[in-house]
Amino acid sequence: MDKKTEEFYDRLKTELDNSNTWPALYLFKFIVPTDNEKIKQVELAFDCLGAVIKTTQSKTGKFTSISVDVQMKDSQEIINKYIEVSTIEGIISL
């Protein structure tokens, strides 16, 4: 992981710890190119966590937004999920 990415995650972790009491409900938001395989990869990353997942296609159908509402035990678990899904080609984390 490059230094800039590492600094981003460090800042995010601090912000999460300052604004939450753990465990906490967290809303992940992603955009992926509309491709069933990519959408499935995101869904699998949250499998067995009791997540509520909603998908919405863009007007043109080229992209799909994915919202994942899930109980997370701490800020590091959230960071780990962002790192895990960052390997999905074309994904944008919001």
C-alpha positions in Angstrom: 0.0 0.0 0.0 1.4 3.4 -0.9 2.0 6.1 1.7 -0.9 8.3 0.5 -3.4 5.4 0.7 -2.0 4.5 4.1 -2.4 8.1 5.4 -6.0 8.1 4.0 -6.9 5.0 6.0 -5.2 6.3 9.1 -7.3 9.5 8.9 -10.5 7.5 8.3 -9.8 5.2 11.2 -9.3 8.3 13.5 -12.5 9.9 12.2 -14.5 6.7 12.7 -13.2 6.2 16.2 -14.0 9.8 17.1 -17.6 9.6 15.8 -18.7 6.1 16.8 -19.2 3.8 19.7 -18.3 0.2 18.8 -19.9 -2.0 17.5 -21.8 0.4 15.2 -23.9 0.3 12.1 -21.9 1.5 9.1 -23.0 2.4 5.5 -20.6 1.4 2.8 -21.2 3.0 -0.6 -19.5 1.8 -3.8 -19.9 2.3 -7.5 -18.8 -0.5 -9.9 -19.1 -0.9 -13.7 -22.4 -2.8 -14.3 -21.1 -6.4 -14.4 -22.8 -9.1 -12.5 -19.4 -10.6 -11.5 -18.2 -7.4 -9.9 -21.5 -6.8 -8.1 -21.3 -10.4 -6.8 -17.7 -9.9 -5.6 -18.9 -6.9 -3.4 -21.8 -8.9 -2.1 -19.5 -11.8 -1.2 -17.2 -9.5 0.7 -20.1 -8.9 3.1 -21.5 -12.5 3.1 -22.4 -13.9 6.5 -22.3 -10.4 8.2 -26.0 -9.8 8.1 -25.6 -6.9 5.7 -28.5 -5.2 4.0 -27.3 -4.7 0.4 -29.1 -2.4 -2.1 -28.1 -2.0 -5.8 -29.2 0.7 -8.2 -28.2 1.0 -11.8 -27.3 4.4 -13.3 -29.6 5.9 -16.0 -27.2 4.7 -18.8 -26.8 1.3 -17.2 -23.0 1.5 -17.3 -22.6 1.7 -13.6 -24.2 0.2 -10.5 -24.2 1.8 -7.0 -24.1 -0.6 -4.1 -25.1 0.4 -0.6 -24.2 -2.0 2.2 -25.6 -1.4 5.7 -23.8 -3.6 8.2 -22.9 -3.9 11.9 -19.1 -3.6 12.2 -17.2 -4.4 15.4 -14.6 -1.6 15.1 -13.0 0.9 12.8 -10.2 -1.5 11.7 -12.9 -4.0 10.5 -14.2 -1.2 8.3 -10.8 -0.4 6.9 -10.1 -4.1 6.2 -13.4 -4.3 4.2 -12.4 -1.2 2.1 -9.0 -2.8 1.4 -10.6 -6.1 0.6 -13.0 -4.7 -2.0 -10.3 -2.3 -3.4 -9.0 -5.2 -5.5 -12.2 -5.3 -7.5 -11.5 -3.8 -10.9 -13.2 -0.5 -11.5 -14.7 -0.1 -8.0 -15.0 3.4 -6.5 -15.5 3.7 -2.7 -17.5 6.7 -1.6 
